[in-house]
Amino acid sequence: MPWMLSAVLRNLFSPPATRRYPFEKREPLRRARGQLVVDRTNCVYCGACARICPSAAIQVDRPNKLMTFDPFKCIVCSACADVCPKGSLTIAEGHKGPAERKRTYVYSGSEPK
Amino acid sequence: MSGTPTTILPFGPQHPVLPEPIHLRLTLEDEKVVGVAPAIGYVHRGIEKAAELREYTRNVFLVERVCGICSFVHALAYCQVIEDAMKVEIPPRAKYLRVVYSELTRIHSHLLYLGLLADALGFESLFMQAWRVRETVVDLMEKTAGSRVIISACSIGGVRRDVDDALRDDVLRTIREMRPEVDRIAEVILHDYGIRKRTIGCGVLTKEQSLATGAVGPIQRAVGIASDIRMTGYAAYGELGFEPIVETGGDSYARTVVRLREVYQAMDLANKALERLPAGEISTRVRGNPEGEAVTLVEAPRGELIYYTKGDGTKNLARLRIRTPTYTNIPPLVTMLPGCELADVPVITLSIDPCISCTER
């Protein structure tokens, strides 16, 4: 099969098309929506994020200044980050890894002066 | 009843060639298919009802999950129908970006189909090559919109993220570099002996049968009928000089060729839309709630997609109806199967590019 020889030689000496994954990880793409990051320092618990969240992953208890976030419900659509008036919610580029068990995060704090 | 004894064979809902569950009850005479009775309903999720229960703005993310491949087109159709109901005019830049995302979706959907077809024929290496090229498009989606397939790029009133000049050039360059890769796949699909043997003359649908059973999309274009919703010029298609791709064979091969040529056409359309991208806003602010009825048609990779909505002035919709292309392509499938050999059933079924999760919503 001489007509296949060039392809055979090329494939023999070219590097593999795949990455050696656990040792060699790809850099996340610059505008990728990887995961939601909550920074509660500026949060005023206004509840705009909870009202817009399409999967109800965020709940805000305004009188008690509590915010509950379930990362396993989050679809990383960035709707909450777009409406947050204080920039407390941001989207990070790196995707979240697997978890050993499911947990819900509860954030609380006082309103800044 | 004829003298030959018949056998009833269930094809699906779980079958190695089917990515999704559809059940075909095949009546066989020896190895020849003489009758088909389809059954769906294995992955129904009640999305139409769920859309009535939440606010109309949140539904964009819900309808994107109707289909795991053409999700952008679903979001586009939903946003378009709500904009029609609310009489909102979107900025021209948003229209062009919607075309770009629609066409990128079409490229990766058709490359997925070409890969699956190769896989159904046992052509593993072609399957992997097609999906490797598809990965380029999926990366483009992530670079521009932020996600690989369910990109959440559409919003009511426009699109959510802008594409700056550097990114635009990057996308144009990537599409240009992708073309020779698609050429290599195209050469194999068009000329490989095995692929031609398994698809030419298999699952033939005539023009009359196609019209009588209501085929849509590439199935209808493969019988010589120039029917494409993009001809109506929704979004920015009217300004891009769109011509539908038509083949005349009516068999599995013609359907594959239509999709293959559409990959090239989609690359051209995406290029054209990006080159002519007008400056300006990417979305308009939408206030109020939808009231009254509206219908919109868009061309999904698998055919025409219809969204109907009825608003009653509240933030919840009174009704959302989604008619997906595969739903209307099941009667043509049932028409084209009788007469074929049992061994050809998987390839013919795949040649309509069935999307069962779309069908059942």
Chai-1 contact restraints between the chains, C-beta under 6 A:
chainA,res_idxA,chainB,res_idxB,connection_type,confidence,min_distance_angstrom,max_distance_angstrom,comment,restraint_id
A,L29,B,E142,contact,1.0,0.0,6.0,A-B,restraint_1
A,L29,B,K143,contact,1.0,0.0,6.0,A-B,restraint_2
A,R31,B,G146,contact,1.0,0.0,6.0,A-B,restraint_3
A,A32,B,E142,contact,1.0,0.0,6.0,A-B,restraint_4
A,A32,B,G146,contact,1.0,0.0,6.0,A-B,restraint_5
A,R33,B,G146,contact,1.0,0.0,6.0,A-B,restraint_6
A,R33,B,S147,contact,1.0,0.0,6.0,A-B,restraint_7
A,P54,B,R58,contact,1.0,0.0,6.0,A-B,restraint_8
A,P54,B,F61,contact,1.0,0.0,6.0,A-B,restraint_9
A,C77,B,F61,contact,1.0,0.0,6.0,A-B,restraint_10
A,C77,B,S152,contact,1.0,0.0,6.0,A-B,restraint_11
